[in-house]
Amino acid sequence: MLDTKQSEAAPSKDEPRGCLFALSQPPLMIFLAVIGCLLLMAALHDLLWL
């Protein structure tokens, strides 16, 4: 029989995870960096070559 306790399912109160935890994840940071570089390249293209 499975022993499911409420303490195992509940997140630990020692580590509150919020927006800064989500922003610190490497895949999200790589995605935001790529989008930022594309926006920067588009802005420089519009400013310098058009």
Buried (B, 14 or more C-beta within 10 A) or exposed (E): EEEEEEEEEEEEEEEEEEEEEEEEEEEEEEEEEEEEEEEEEEEEEEEEEE
